[in-house]
Amino acid sequence: MNFQHLDMVNSTIIVVGFSFFVVGLDEFVVKQWRQKHWEKLAAAGDKEKIELLAAAKAAHVVDE
């Protein structure tokens, strides 16, 4: 059996799995936290966060 091939397959599976984990974590955990954090700072008058929220809503990144 070719062990070098198995190492390449295992490495590929690990990289792809980790990529899905990071994207899923960002999509389902961090995105909600980031949105709430930006809304809190925007309500406090932070102009940069107000602009970020407006851009996110215009791009349909933030659910309304």
N, CA, C, O and CB atoms as a CASP TS submission, in Angstrom:
PFRMAT TS
TARGET T0000
AUTHOR 0000-0000-0000
METHOD Language model
MODEL 1
PARENT N/A
ATOM      1  N   MET     1       0.840  -1.179   0.000  1.00  0.00           N
ATOM      2  CA  MET     1       0.000   0.000   0.000  1.00  0.00           C
ATOM      3  C   MET     1       0.886   1.244   0.000  1.00  0.00           C
ATOM      4  O   MET     1       1.952   1.258   0.615  1.00  0.00           O
ATOM      5  CB  MET     1      -0.956  -0.003   1.217  1.00  0.00           C
ATOM      6  N   ASN     2       0.442   2.266  -0.683  1.00  0.00           N
ATOM      7  CA  ASN     2       1.215   3.489  -0.807  1.00  0.00           C
ATOM      8  C   ASN     2       0.876   4.425   0.344  1.00  0.00           C
ATOM      9  O   ASN     2      -0.172   5.071   0.329  1.00  0.00           O
ATOM     10  CB  ASN     2       0.951   4.172  -2.162  1.00  0.00           C
ATOM     11  N   PHE     3       1.766   4.505   1.354  1.00  0.00           N
ATOM     12  CA  PHE     3       1.491   5.309   2.542  1.00  0.00           C
ATOM     13  C   PHE     3       1.577   6.800   2.257  1.00  0.00           C
ATOM     14  O   PHE     3       0.954   7.602   2.953  1.00  0.00           O
ATOM     15  CB  PHE     3       2.454   4.946   3.651  1.00  0.00           C
ATOM     16  N   GLN     4       2.336   7.175   1.249  1.00  0.00           N
ATOM     17  CA  GLN     4       2.417   8.591   0.903  1.00  0.00           C
ATOM     18  C   GLN     4       1.062   9.074   0.390  1.00  0.00           C
ATOM     19  O   GLN     4       0.660  10.204   0.671  1.00  0.00           O
ATOM     20  CB  GLN     4       3.521   8.836  -0.159  1.00  0.00           C
ATOM     21  N   HIS     5       0.366   8.238  -0.349  1.00  0.00           N
ATOM     22  CA  HIS     5      -0.964   8.591  -0.840  1.00  0.00           C
ATOM     23  C   HIS     5      -1.935   8.772   0.328  1.00  0.00           C
ATOM     24  O   HIS     5      -2.742   9.702   0.324  1.00  0.00           O
ATOM     25  CB  HIS     5      -1.487   7.511  -1.809  1.00  0.00           C
ATOM     26  N   LEU     6      -1.861   7.889   1.324  1.00  0.00           N
ATOM     27  CA  LEU     6      -2.747   8.005   2.485  1.00  0.00           C
ATOM     28  C   LEU     6      -2.468   9.284   3.265  1.00  0.00           C
ATOM     29  O   LEU     6      -3.397   9.920   3.762  1.00  0.00           O
ATOM     30  CB  LEU     6      -2.588   6.788   3.401  1.00  0.00           C
ATOM     31  N   ASP     7      -1.213   9.661   3.376  1.00  0.00           N
ATOM     32  CA  ASP     7      -0.877  10.905   4.059  1.00  0.00           C
ATOM     33  C   ASP     7      -1.465  12.104   3.330  1.00  0.00           C
ATOM     34  O   ASP     7      -1.950  13.038   3.969  1.00  0.00           O
ATOM     35  CB  ASP     7       0.638  11.055   4.180  1.00  0.00           C
ATOM     36  N   MET     8      -1.429  12.090   2.013  1.00  0.00           N
ATOM     37  CA  MET     8      -1.978  13.190   1.228  1.00  0.00           C
ATOM     38  C   MET     8      -3.496  13.238   1.380  1.00  0.00           C
ATOM     39  O   MET     8      -4.068  14.319   1.521  1.00  0.00           O
ATOM     40  CB  MET     8      -1.589  13.047  -0.257  1.00  0.00           C
ATOM     41  N   VAL     9      -4.149  12.084   1.352  1.00  0.00           N
ATOM     42  CA  VAL     9      -5.602  12.030   1.514  1.00  0.00           C
ATOM     43  C   VAL     9      -5.993  12.511   2.903  1.00  0.00           C
ATOM     44  O   VAL     9      -6.918  13.311   3.042  1.00  0.00           O
ATOM     45  CB  VAL     9      -6.127  10.601   1.275  1.00  0.00           C
ATOM     46  N   ASN    10      -5.301  12.034   3.933  1.00  0.00           N
ATOM     47  CA  ASN    10      -5.602  12.462   5.302  1.00  0.00           C
ATOM     48  C   ASN    10      -5.387  13.958   5.466  1.00  0.00           C
ATOM     49  O   ASN    10      -6.195  14.630   6.108  1.00  0.00           O
ATOM     50  CB  ASN    10      -4.738  11.696   6.308  1.00  0.00           C
ATOM     51  N   SER    11      -4.326  14.484   4.905  1.00  0.00           N
ATOM     52  CA  SER    11      -4.051  15.918   4.996  1.00  0.00           C
ATOM     53  C   SER    11      -5.139  16.722   4.306  1.00  0.00           C
ATOM     54  O   SER    11      -5.576  17.752   4.819  1.00  0.00           O
ATOM     55  CB  SER    11      -2.687  16.246   4.384  1.00  0.00           C
ATOM     56  N   THR    12      -5.573  16.259   3.152  1.00  0.00           N
ATOM     57  CA  THR    12      -6.628  16.949   2.413  1.00  0.00           C
ATOM     58  C   THR    12      -7.932  16.936   3.202  1.00  0.00           C
ATOM     59  O   THR    12      -8.620  17.954   3.277  1.00  0.00           O
ATOM     60  CB  THR    12      -6.835  16.300   1.034  1.00  0.00           C
ATOM     61  N   ILE    13      -8.274  15.805   3.786  1.00  0.00           N
ATOM     62  CA  ILE    13      -9.495  15.698   4.581  1.00  0.00           C
ATOM     63  C   ILE    13      -9.433  16.637   5.784  1.00  0.00           C
ATOM     64  O   ILE    13     -10.422  17.294   6.109  1.00  0.00           O
ATOM     65  CB  ILE    13      -9.713  14.245   5.047  1.00  0.00           C
ATOM     66  N   ILE    14      -8.295  16.702   6.435  1.00  0.00           N
ATOM     67  CA  ILE    14      -8.144  17.585   7.597  1.00  0.00           C
ATOM     68  C   ILE    14      -8.294  19.050   7.189  1.00  0.00           C
ATOM     69  O   ILE    14      -8.983  19.811   7.868  1.00  0.00           O
ATOM     70  CB  ILE    14      -6.777  17.360   8.271  1.00  0.00           C
ATOM     71  N   VAL    15      -7.663  19.448   6.100  1.00  0.00           N
ATOM     72  CA  VAL    15      -7.731  20.846   5.652  1.00  0.00           C
ATOM     73  C   VAL    15      -9.151  21.212   5.240  1.00  0.00           C
ATOM     74  O   VAL    15      -9.645  22.275   5.615  1.00  0.00           O
ATOM     75  CB  VAL    15      -6.761  21.089   4.479  1.00  0.00           C
ATOM     76  N   VAL    16      -9.813  20.356   4.479  1.00  0.00           N
ATOM     77  CA  VAL    16     -11.178  20.640   4.043  1.00  0.00           C
ATOM     78  C   VAL    16     -12.126  20.663   5.242  1.00  0.00           C
ATOM     79  O   VAL    16     -12.986  21.539   5.333  1.00  0.00           O
ATOM     80  CB  VAL    16     -11.644  19.595   3.008  1.00  0.00           C
ATOM     81  N   GLY    17     -11.978  19.712   6.154  1.00  0.00           N
ATOM     82  CA  GLY    17     -12.819  19.684   7.349  1.00  0.00           C
ATOM     83  C   GLY    17     -12.634  20.917   8.209  1.00  0.00           C
ATOM     84  O   GLY    17     -13.610  21.488   8.695  1.00  0.00           O
ATOM     85  N   PHE    18     -11.390  21.335   8.403  1.00  0.00           N
ATOM     86  CA  PHE    18     -11.128  22.532   9.193  1.00  0.00           C
ATOM     87  C   PHE    18     -11.699  23.772   8.512  1.00  0.00           C
ATOM     88  O   PHE    18     -12.205  24.672   9.182  1.00  0.00           O
ATOM     89  CB  PHE    18      -9.625  22.702   9.422  1.00  0.00           C
ATOM     90  N   SER    19     -11.621  23.819   7.184  1.00  0.00           N
ATOM     91  CA  SER    19     -12.182  24.958   6.448  1.00  0.00           C
ATOM     92  C   SER    19     -13.688  25.037   6.647  1.00  0.00           C
ATOM     93  O   SER    19     -14.222  26.119   6.889  1.00  0.00           O
ATOM     94  CB  SER    19     -11.851  24.852   4.948  1.00  0.00           C
ATOM     95  N   PHE    20     -14.384  23.903   6.549  1.00  0.00           N
ATOM     96  CA  PHE    20     -15.822  23.898   6.795  1.00  0.00           C
ATOM     97  C   PHE    20     -16.140  24.321   8.225  1.00  0.00           C
ATOM     98  O   PHE    20     -17.113  25.037   8.463  1.00  0.00           O
ATOM     99  CB  PHE    20     -16.403  22.514   6.517  1.00  0.00           C
ATOM    100  N   PHE    21     -15.317  23.875   9.179  1.00  0.00           N
ATOM    101  CA  PHE    21     -15.514  24.251  10.581  1.00  0.00           C
ATOM    102  C   PHE    21     -15.389  25.760  10.768  1.00  0.00           C
ATOM    103  O   PHE    21     -16.219  26.371  11.441  1.00  0.00           O
ATOM    104  CB  PHE    21     -14.501  23.525  11.476  1.00  0.00           C
ATOM    105  N   VAL    22     -14.358  26.365  10.179  1.00  0.00           N
ATOM    106  CA  VAL    22     -14.133  27.806  10.334  1.00  0.00           C
ATOM    107  C   VAL    22     -15.251  28.605   9.667  1.00  0.00           C
ATOM    108  O   VAL    22     -15.738  29.579  10.241  1.00  0.00           O
ATOM    109  CB  VAL    22     -12.769  28.205   9.738  1.00  0.00           C
ATOM    110  N   VAL    23     -15.657  28.210   8.476  1.00  0.00           N
ATOM    111  CA  VAL    23     -16.734  28.912   7.779  1.00  0.00           C
ATOM    112  C   VAL    23     -18.043  28.766   8.555  1.00  0.00           C
ATOM    113  O   VAL    23     -18.787  29.736   8.703  1.00  0.00           O
ATOM    114  CB  VAL    23     -16.896  28.371   6.337  1.00  0.00           C
ATOM    115  N   GLY    24     -18.325  27.568   9.047  1.00  0.00           N
ATOM    116  CA  GLY    24     -19.545  27.354   9.839  1.00  0.00           C
ATOM    117  C   GLY    24     -19.529  28.139  11.126  1.00  0.00           C
ATOM    118  O   GLY    24     -20.550  28.705  11.515  1.00  0.00           O
ATOM    119  N   LEU    25     -18.399  28.188  11.795  1.00  0.00           N
ATOM    120  CA  LEU    25     -18.278  28.964  13.029  1.00  0.00           C
ATOM    121  C   LEU    25     -18.529  30.435  12.755  1.00  0.00           C
ATOM    122  O   LEU    25     -19.235  31.096  13.517  1.00  0.00           O
ATOM    123  CB  LEU    25     -16.891  28.771  13.661  1.00  0.00           C
ATOM    124  N   ASP    26     -17.963  30.953  11.680  1.00  0.00           N
ATOM    125  CA  ASP    26     -18.181  32.359  11.342  1.00  0.00           C
ATOM    126  C   ASP    26     -19.636  32.616  10.989  1.00  0.00           C
ATOM    127  O   ASP    26     -20.209  33.621  11.410  1.00  0.00           O
ATOM    128  CB  ASP    26     -17.278  32.778  10.182  1.00  0.00           C
ATOM    129  N   GLU    27     -20.237  31.724  10.224  1.00  0.00           N
ATOM    130  CA  GLU    27     -21.604  31.933   9.747  1.00  0.00           C
ATOM    131  C   GLU    27     -22.635  31.843  10.867  1.00  0.00           C
ATOM    132  O   GLU    27     -23.571  32.641  10.906  1.00  0.00           O
ATOM    133  CB  GLU    27     -21.935  30.921   8.673  1.00  0.00           C
ATOM    134  N   PHE    28     -22.478  30.896  11.765  1.00  0.00           N
ATOM    135  CA  PHE    28     -23.536  30.633  12.733  1.00  0.00           C
ATOM    136  C   PHE    28     -23.261  31.160  14.134  1.00  0.00           C
ATOM    137  O   PHE    28     -24.187  31.227  14.943  1.00  0.00           O
ATOM    138  CB  PHE    28     -23.774  29.180  12.808  1.00  0.00           C
ATOM    139  N   VAL    29     -22.032  31.534  14.451  1.00  0.00           N
ATOM    140  CA  VAL    29     -21.719  32.005  15.805  1.00  0.00           C
ATOM    141  C   VAL    29     -21.218  33.445  15.776  1.00  0.00           C
ATOM    142  O   VAL    29     -21.805  34.330  16.400  1.00  0.00           O
ATOM    143  CB  VAL    29     -20.669  31.093  16.464  1.00  0.00           C
ATOM    144  N   VAL    30     -20.141  33.668  15.056  1.00  0.00           N
ATOM    145  CA  VAL    30     -19.476  34.966  15.104  1.00  0.00           C
ATOM    146  C   VAL    30     -20.298  36.045  14.405  1.00  0.00           C
ATOM    147  O   VAL    30     -20.287  37.198  14.834  1.00  0.00           O
ATOM    148  CB  VAL    30     -18.095  34.872  14.470  1.00  0.00           C
ATOM    149  N   LYS    31     -21.008  35.691  13.340  1.00  0.00           N
ATOM    150  CA  LYS    31     -21.783  36.686  12.603  1.00  0.00           C
ATOM    151  C   LYS    31     -22.854  37.323  13.482  1.00  0.00           C
ATOM    152  O   LYS    31     -23.038  38.539  13.447  1.00  0.00           O
ATOM    153  CB  LYS    31     -22.428  36.049  11.374  1.00  0.00           C
ATOM    154  N   GLN    32     -23.560  36.517  14.269  1.00  0.00           N
ATOM    155  CA  GLN    32     -24.586  37.055  15.162  1.00  0.00           C
ATOM    156  C   GLN    32     -23.953  37.927  16.241  1.00  0.00           C
ATOM    157  O   GLN    32     -24.483  38.988  16.568  1.00  0.00           O
ATOM    158  CB  GLN    32     -25.395  35.915  15.806  1.00  0.00           C
ATOM    159  N   TRP    33     -22.821  37.487  16.797  1.00  0.00           N
ATOM    160  CA  TRP    33     -22.142  38.278  17.820  1.00  0.00           C
ATOM    161  C   TRP    33     -21.670  39.605  17.234  1.00  0.00           C
ATOM    162  O   TRP    33     -21.840  40.661  17.845  1.00  0.00           O
ATOM    163  CB  TRP    33     -20.951  37.497  18.410  1.00  0.00           C
ATOM    164  N   ARG    34     -21.074  39.539  16.041  1.00  0.00           N
ATOM    165  CA  ARG    34     -20.550  40.746  15.386  1.00  0.00           C
ATOM    166  C   ARG    34     -21.678  41.733  15.110  1.00  0.00           C
ATOM    167  O   ARG    34     -21.524  42.934  15.330  1.00  0.00           O
ATOM    168  CB  ARG    34     -19.824  40.384  14.068  1.00  0.00           C
ATOM    169  N   GLN    35     -22.816  41.228  14.627  1.00  0.00           N
ATOM    170  CA  GLN    35     -23.950  42.106  14.335  1.00  0.00           C
ATOM    171  C   GLN    35     -24.448  42.786  15.610  1.00  0.00           C
ATOM    172  O   GLN    35     -24.686  43.994  15.600  1.00  0.00           O
ATOM    173  CB  GLN    35     -25.092  41.310  13.675  1.00  0.00           C
ATOM    174  N   LYS    36     -24.608  42.055  16.686  1.00  0.00           N
ATOM    175  CA  LYS    36     -25.066  42.643  17.950  1.00  0.00           C
ATOM    176  C   LYS    36     -24.055  43.649  18.481  1.00  0.00           C
ATOM    177  O   LYS    36     -24.429  44.703  18.996  1.00  0.00           O
ATOM    178  CB  LYS    36     -25.315  41.548  18.995  1.00  0.00           C
ATOM    179  N   HIS    37     -22.782  43.321  18.355  1.00  0.00           N
ATOM    180  CA  HIS    37     -21.723  44.216  18.826  1.00  0.00           C
ATOM    181  C   HIS    37     -21.743  45.519  18.030  1.00  0.00           C
ATOM    182  O   HIS    37     -21.655  46.601  18.609  1.00  0.00           O
ATOM    183  CB  HIS    37     -20.339  43.534  18.710  1.00  0.00           C
ATOM    184  N   TRP    38     -21.858  45.419  16.701  1.00  0.00           N
ATOM    185  CA  TRP    38     -21.910  46.622  15.860  1.00  0.00           C
ATOM    186  C   TRP    38     -23.138  47.446  16.177  1.00  0.00           C
ATOM    187  O   TRP    38     -23.056  48.673  16.235  1.00  0.00           O
ATOM    188  CB  TRP    38     -21.901  46.248  14.375  1.00  0.00           C
ATOM    189  N   GLU    39     -24.299  46.788  16.389  1.00  0.00           N
ATOM    190  CA  GLU    39     -25.525  47.518  16.707  1.00  0.00           C
ATOM    191  C   GLU    39     -25.384  48.264  18.029  1.00  0.00           C
ATOM    192  O   GLU    39     -25.848  49.396  18.164  1.00  0.00           O
ATOM    193  CB  GLU    39     -26.722  46.559  16.767  1.00  0.00           C
ATOM    194  N   LYS    40     -24.740  47.623  19.003  1.00  0.00           N
ATOM    195  CA  LYS    40     -24.543  48.270  20.301  1.00  0.00           C
ATOM    196  C   LYS    40     -23.640  49.496  20.158  1.00  0.00           C
ATOM    197  O   LYS    40     -23.932  50.554  20.715  1.00  0.00           O
ATOM    198  CB  LYS    40     -23.938  47.275  21.315  1.00  0.00           C
ATOM    199  N   LEU    41     -22.546  49.351  19.414  1.00  0.00           N
ATOM    200  CA  LEU    41     -21.642  50.481  19.219  1.00  0.00           C
ATOM    201  C   LEU    41     -22.275  51.567  18.358  1.00  0.00           C
ATOM    202  O   LEU    41     -22.039  52.754  18.587  1.00  0.00           O
ATOM    203  CB  LEU    41     -20.343  50.011  18.584  1.00  0.00           C
ATOM    204  N   ALA    42     -23.079  51.173  17.364  1.00  0.00           N
ATOM    205  CA  ALA    42     -23.761  52.163  16.527  1.00  0.00           C
ATOM    206  C   ALA    42     -24.771  52.960  17.349  1.00  0.00           C
ATOM    207  O   ALA    42     -24.918  54.168  17.162  1.00  0.00           O
ATOM    208  CB  ALA    42     -24.465  51.475  15.343  1.00  0.00           C
ATOM    209  N   ALA    43     -25.467  52.274  18.263  1.00  0.00           N
ATOM    210  CA  ALA    43     -26.421  52.959  19.127  1.00  0.00           C
ATOM    211  C   ALA    43     -25.719  53.944  20.055  1.00  0.00           C
ATOM    212  O   ALA    43     -26.315  54.931  20.487  1.00  0.00           O
ATOM    213  CB  ALA    43     -27.217  51.945  19.943  1.00  0.00           C
ATOM    214  N   ALA    44     -24.447  53.671  20.360  1.00  0.00           N
ATOM    215  CA  ALA    44     -23.671  54.570  21.217  1.00  0.00           C
ATOM    216  C   ALA    44     -23.094  55.742  20.419  1.00  0.00           C
ATOM    217  O   ALA    44     -22.490  56.648  20.993  1.00  0.00           O
ATOM    218  CB  ALA    44     -22.539  53.798  21.906  1.00  0.00           C
ATOM    219  N   GLY    45     -23.281  55.722  19.092  1.00  0.00           N
ATOM    220  CA  GLY    45     -22.858  56.851  18.268  1.00  0.00           C
ATOM    221  C   GLY    45     -21.569  56.653  17.506  1.00  0.00           C
ATOM    222  O   GLY    45     -21.033  57.625  16.975  1.00  0.00           O
ATOM    223  N   ASP    46     -21.043  55.441  17.423  1.00  0.00           N
ATOM    224  CA  ASP    46     -19.810  55.174  16.681  1.00  0.00           C
ATOM    225  C   ASP    46     -20.111  55.253  15.183  1.00  0.00           C
ATOM    226  O   ASP    46     -20.816  54.403  14.639  1.00  0.00           O
ATOM    227  CB  ASP    46     -19.214  53.774  17.060  1.00  0.00           C
ATOM    228  N   LYS    47     -19.572  56.279  14.524  1.00  0.00           N
ATOM    229  CA  LYS    47     -19.890  56.521  13.109  1.00  0.00           C
ATOM    230  C   LYS    47     -19.395  55.382  12.209  1.00  0.00           C
ATOM    231  O   LYS    47     -20.060  55.031  11.234  1.00  0.00           O
ATOM    232  CB  LYS    47     -19.272  57.849  12.651  1.00  0.00           C
ATOM    233  N   GLU    48     -18.247  54.812  12.526  1.00  0.00           N
ATOM    234  CA  GLU    48     -17.721  53.719  11.707  1.00  0.00           C
ATOM    235  C   GLU    48     -18.659  52.510  11.741  1.00  0.00           C
ATOM    236  O   GLU    48     -18.907  51.889  10.707  1.00  0.00           O
ATOM    237  CB  GLU    48     -16.316  53.315  12.191  1.00  0.00           C
ATOM    238  N   LYS    49     -19.174  52.179  12.916  1.00  0.00           N
ATOM    239  CA  LYS    49     -20.080  51.026  13.039  1.00  0.00           C
ATOM    240  C   LYS    49     -21.422  51.303  12.365  1.00  0.00           C
ATOM    241  O   LYS    49     -22.048  50.393  11.822  1.00  0.00           O
ATOM    242  CB  LYS    49     -20.302  50.673  14.521  1.00  0.00           C
ATOM    243  N   ILE    50     -21.861  52.560  12.402  1.00  0.00           N
ATOM    244  CA  ILE    50     -23.100  52.925  11.697  1.00  0.00           C
ATOM    245  C   ILE    50     -22.917  52.683  10.203  1.00  0.00           C
ATOM    246  O   ILE    50     -23.804  52.139   9.544  1.00  0.00           O
ATOM    247  CB  ILE    50     -23.485  54.417  11.969  1.00  0.00           C
ATOM    248  N   GLU    51     -21.766  53.089   9.670  1.00  0.00           N
ATOM    249  CA  GLU    51     -21.481  52.872   8.249  1.00  0.00           C
ATOM    250  C   GLU    51     -21.359  51.381   7.929  1.00  0.00           C
ATOM    251  O   GLU    51     -21.847  50.938   6.889  1.00  0.00           O
ATOM    252  CB  GLU    51     -20.191  53.602   7.848  1.00  0.00           C
ATOM    253  N   LEU    52     -20.716  50.599   8.806  1.00  0.00           N
ATOM    254  CA  LEU    52     -20.580  49.153   8.579  1.00  0.00           C
ATOM    255  C   LEU    52     -21.949  48.475   8.561  1.00  0.00           C
ATOM    256  O   LEU    52     -22.207  47.616   7.717  1.00  0.00           O
ATOM    257  CB  LEU    52     -19.689  48.516   9.669  1.00  0.00           C
ATOM    258  N   LEU    53     -22.823  48.858   9.485  1.00  0.00           N
ATOM    259  CA  LEU    53     -24.164  48.272   9.511  1.00  0.00           C
ATOM    260  C   LEU    53     -24.944  48.635   8.252  1.00  0.00           C
ATOM    261  O   LEU    53     -25.637  47.792   7.683  1.00  0.00           O
ATOM    262  CB  LEU    53     -24.928  48.739  10.756  1.00  0.00           C
ATOM    263  N   ALA    54     -24.833  49.881   7.820  1.00  0.00           N
ATOM    264  CA  ALA    54     -25.530  50.307   6.604  1.00  0.00           C
ATOM    265  C   ALA    54     -25.018  49.527   5.393  1.00  0.00           C
ATOM    266  O   ALA    54     -25.806  49.103   4.547  1.00  0.00           O
ATOM    267  CB  ALA    54     -25.349  51.826   6.378  1.00  0.00           C
ATOM    268  N   ALA    55     -23.708  49.339   5.312  1.00  0.00           N
ATOM    269  CA  ALA    55     -23.128  48.581   4.190  1.00  0.00           C
ATOM    270  C   ALA    55     -23.552  47.123   4.251  1.00  0.00           C
ATOM    271  O   ALA    55     -23.856  46.524   3.219  1.00  0.00           O
ATOM    272  CB  ALA    55     -21.588  48.682   4.201  1.00  0.00           C
ATOM    273  N   ALA    56     -23.577  46.545   5.448  1.00  0.00           N
ATOM    274  CA  ALA    56     -23.974  45.143   5.599  1.00  0.00           C
ATOM    275  C   ALA    56     -25.443  44.956   5.221  1.00  0.00           C
ATOM    276  O   ALA    56     -25.795  43.966   4.579  1.00  0.00           O
ATOM    277  CB  ALA    56     -23.730  44.664   7.047  1.00  0.00           C
ATOM    278  N   LYS    57     -26.289  45.884   5.607  1.00  0.00           N
ATOM    279  CA  LYS    57     -27.714  45.779   5.262  1.00  0.00           C
ATOM    280  C   LYS    57     -27.918  45.975   3.768  1.00  0.00           C
ATOM    281  O   LYS    57     -28.768  45.317   3.167  1.00  0.00           O
ATOM    282  CB  LYS    57     -28.544  46.812   6.050  1.00  0.00           C
ATOM    283  N   ALA    58     -27.149  46.871   3.163  1.00  0.00           N
ATOM    284  CA  ALA    58     -27.265  47.101   1.714  1.00  0.00           C
ATOM    285  C   ALA    58     -26.819  45.862   0.931  1.00  0.00           C
ATOM    286  O   ALA    58     -27.346  45.579  -0.145  1.00  0.00           O
ATOM    287  CB  ALA    58     -26.419  48.331   1.290  1.00  0.00           C
ATOM    288  N   ALA    59     -25.845  45.125   1.477  1.00  0.00           N
ATOM    289  CA  ALA    59     -25.339  43.918   0.807  1.00  0.00           C
ATOM    290  C   ALA    59     -26.106  42.679   1.223  1.00  0.00           C
ATOM    291  O   ALA    59     -25.783  41.574   0.787  1.00  0.00           O
ATOM    292  CB  ALA    59     -23.860  43.724   1.107  1.00  0.00           C
ATOM    293  N   HIS    60     -27.110  42.845   2.053  1.00  0.00           N
ATOM    294  CA  HIS    60     -27.938  41.758   2.570  1.00  0.00           C
ATOM    295  C   HIS    60     -27.106  40.761   3.360  1.00  0.00           C
ATOM    296  O   HIS    60     -27.400  39.565   3.357  1.00  0.00           O
ATOM    297  CB  HIS    60     -28.659  41.050   1.429  1.00  0.00           C
ATOM    298  N   VAL    61     -26.072  41.244   4.033  1.00  0.00           N
ATOM    299  CA  VAL    61     -25.258  40.412   4.891  1.00  0.00           C
ATOM    300  C   VAL    61     -25.959  40.253   6.234  1.00  0.00           C
ATOM    301  O   VAL    61     -25.844  39.213   6.881  1.00  0.00           O
ATOM    302  CB  VAL    61     -23.845  41.012   5.067  1.00  0.00           C
ATOM    303  N   VAL    62     -26.678  41.278   6.646  1.00  0.00           N
ATOM    304  CA  VAL    62     -27.369  41.290   7.931  1.00  0.00           C
ATOM    305  C   VAL    62     -28.853  41.044   7.677  1.00  0.00           C
ATOM    306  O   VAL    62     -29.467  41.722   6.853  1.00  0.00           O
ATOM    307  CB  VAL    62     -27.142  42.644   8.689  1.00  0.00           C
ATOM    308  N   ASP    63     -29.425  40.076   8.383  1.00  0.00           N
ATOM    309  CA  ASP    63     -30.858  39.833   8.265  1.00  0.00           C
ATOM    310  C   ASP    63     -31.616  40.958   8.939  1.00  0.00           C
ATOM    311  O   ASP    63     -31.268  41.389  10.038  1.00  0.00           O
ATOM    312  CB  ASP    63     -31.244  38.471   8.880  1.00  0.00           C
ATOM    313  N   GLU    64     -32.658  41.428   8.267  1.00  0.00           N
ATOM    314  CA  GLU    64     -33.441  42.522   8.852  1.00  0.00           C
ATOM    315  C   GLU    64     -34.666  41.990   9.547  1.00  0.00           C
ATOM    316  O   GLU    64     -35.447  42.764  10.100  1.00  0.00           O
ATOM    317  CB  GLU    64     -33.848  43.532   7.787  1.00  0.00           C
TER
END
